[in-house]
Amino acid sequence: MRYSAFQILKQGLTGNKGWQPVWRNPEPKAAYDVIIIGGGGHGLATAYYLAKNHGLSNIAVVERGYLGGGNVGRNTTIVRANYHLNGNSEFYSHSLKLWEGLEQELNYNAMMSQRGVINLCHSDGQYDFFARRANLIRAQGDDAELLDRAGVQKHAPFLNFQNERFPIRGGLLQKRGGTARHDAVAWGFARGADMRGVDLIQNCEVTGIDIEAGRVVGVQTTRGAIKAKKVGMAVAGRSSQVGQMAGLRLPIESHVLQAFVTEGLKPIIPGVVTFGMGHFYISQSDKGGLVFGGDIDMYNSYAARGNMPIMEHVMEAGMAMMPAIGKARVLRGWGGIVDMTMDGSPIIDKTPVDGLFFNGGWNYGGFKATPASGWCYAHLIATGNHSEYATKLLMNRFETGHVLDEEGTGAHPNKH
Ligand SMILES: Cc1cc2nc3c(=O)[nH]c(=O)nc-3n(C[C@H](O)[C@H](O)[C@H](O)COP(=O)(O)OP(=O)(O)OC[C@H]3O[C@@H](n4cnc5c(N)ncnc54)[C@H](O)[C@@H]3O)c2cc1C
C-alpha cells in the first residue's frame, strides 16, 4: 500500500478500516541466500539495499526482540556529515545525501528535519581547529560555516554568553544537519524491505553460527536452525557476543550511553547544539521535549540503563552551556548498549570466515550512518567488494595502525 494524501483522505472517509499491516510476520524458512542478524537500523537498511540495489530477495533479517527495539529506537536522532578524516568523510557525506531523499524513496515519513547542527568552541585553539575542519568538510563537498561569537549569539541567543569559565568563542554550523525520527527510520526500511520480499523475523535470537570447512553455512536460533549462503552481523552493542559465536575476537567494547528528555516546552532550540567544554548536546523534539545526552558510562556493560555519575556530568554540562535548562523537568532517561571501537570509527568488512560479514563499531554515532551503512554493507555482501564510500572502514586498521581517530583523542573508547 502506497501512502499518499489521497490515501489519508480515502481512509479517513471510510473509517480507517483499509490500512494494511506495515510488514508481514512470516515463519522462518529452512534456508536463505542471505541472513542478516539484527533488526536495528543497519540490519534493516542492509536488507532493503540488498533487495533494491542488488536484486536479491531470498533474505531474512532475524531479530532477537522486536524491530527497532535496540539503539535505533534509543538514540537522540542527530544526523550530520561534519567528519573531516578521509575514510569517514566520504562515508557520512554519502549518508547525508541518502537521508535527503530517503522519505520519498521509502514512501515513509521519517520526519527528517534539516534544522542545523552547531558545535561550540571555547578557545582560540579550538576555533583554529574548527576553521581547518570546516575547510576539510567543504573540500569533501558538504556544507560548513565558521561562526564567530556574534554569529553564534544570533543563531542561539539562549546559550550562556556570560560564562567566564567556558566563554563561547565561536561555532561550526552545518545547516544540512538536523534530526530524523529514529524509529520511523527503522519502520520505513522494514516496510521497504518487506515489500521487496525480505522476511523480517522477530523474537528470533541467533544463538550460534554454523561454520563448515571455514565457510558459514547457517545460524542456530531460538526458532530452530536456518541455513544460509551468506550471513551478515549487524548487532551493534552485541557485536562481541555474536562475533564470539564464530570464534571472532573483535576490537570492540560495549558501553552504556544514556540520554534524557524533558517535559514538552514551546519551541526554543532551532537545531542541535553541542558543548565544546564537556560532553553535552541538545535538540528539541517535535513534541517540544528537550532531548539531550553526553558521554558513555565509563565501564563495560550490557545493561540498557546507566548510572548516576554520568547523569550528574550531563546535567552539569547542560547548566554550564544553557542555564535556562535548569527550569525544565526531566521526564525520562534511558540507555542503549553502544559498540565502541578503539578509534571511534566504524567497521564494515569481511571476516576470516568465508561468507560471514561484519558491520559494527558505531560508537555514539551510528544513527546518522544508517542509510550509507546499509548501502555499503549490501554492496559488500552482494559483490564481495568494498563500496567506494567505505574503503577504509576495515578491521585490519587496528593491526596496521591506520586508525581513523576522528576526535584525535587516542585509541581508547573512554576518551574523556
Ligand atoms: C542514548 C543514545 C544516543 C544516541 N544518539 C545518536 C545520535 O544522536 N546520532 C547518531 O548518529 N547516533 C546516535 N546513537 C548511536 C546509534 O543509535 C547507534 O550507533 C545505531 O543505532 C546502531 O545501529 P543499529 O541501529 O543497527 O543498532 P540496534 O538498533 O541496536 O540494532 C541491533 C539489533 O541487533 C539485535 N540483536 C543483538 N543480538 C542478537 C542476536 N543474537 N540475534 C538476533 N538479534 C540480535 C538487537 O536486539 C538489536 O535490535 C545513540 C545511541 C544511544 C544509545
The ligand as a Gaussian input file, in Angstrom:
#p B3LYP/6-31G(d) Opt

LIG

0 1
 C       21.399000       7.146000      24.015000
 C       21.942000       7.065000      22.625000
 C       22.012000       8.214000      21.851000
 C       22.492000       8.156000      20.545000
 N       22.448000       9.284000      19.779000
 C       22.819000       9.241000      18.481000
 C       22.664000      10.366000      17.646000
 O       22.143000      11.406000      18.073000
 N       23.081000      10.292000      16.359000
 C       23.651000       9.176000      15.863000
 O       24.041000       9.184000      14.703000
 N       23.757000       8.043000      16.624000
 C       23.360000       8.044000      17.912000
 N       23.438000       6.925000      18.690000
 C       24.042000       5.706000      18.134000
 C       23.070000       4.897000      17.263000
 O       21.816000       4.786000      17.884000
 C       23.653000       3.508000      17.008000
 O       25.009000       3.623000      16.606000
 C       22.928000       2.726000      15.926000
 O       21.525000       2.763000      16.149000
 C       23.448000       1.285000      15.901000
 O       22.995000       0.536000      14.817000
 P       21.597000      -0.265000      14.785000
 O       20.529000       0.723000      14.579000
 O       21.663000      -1.327000      13.765000
 O       21.602000      -0.899000      16.240000
 P       20.411000      -1.571000      17.062000
 O       19.141000      -0.857000      16.867000
 O       20.916000      -1.754000      18.460000
 O       20.279000      -2.970000      16.319000
 C       20.958000      -4.163000      16.668000
 C       19.905000      -5.231000      16.792000
 O       20.539000      -6.496000      16.904000
 C       19.703000      -7.299000      17.723000
 N       20.472000      -8.442000      18.212000
 C       21.506000      -8.438000      19.080000
 N       21.943000      -9.696000      19.299000
 C       21.166000     -10.505000      18.533000
 C       21.115000     -11.919000      18.340000
 N       21.973000     -12.748000      18.964000
 N       20.182000     -12.417000      17.485000
 C       19.316000     -11.606000      16.840000
 N       19.311000     -10.245000      17.012000
 C       20.234000      -9.715000      17.836000
 C       19.276000      -6.332000      18.836000
 O       18.137000      -6.787000      19.524000
 C       19.046000      -5.056000      18.055000
 O       17.691000      -4.868000      17.678000
 C       22.970000       6.931000      20.010000
 C       22.900000       5.768000      20.788000
 C       22.378000       5.828000      22.077000
 C       22.292000       4.573000      22.887000

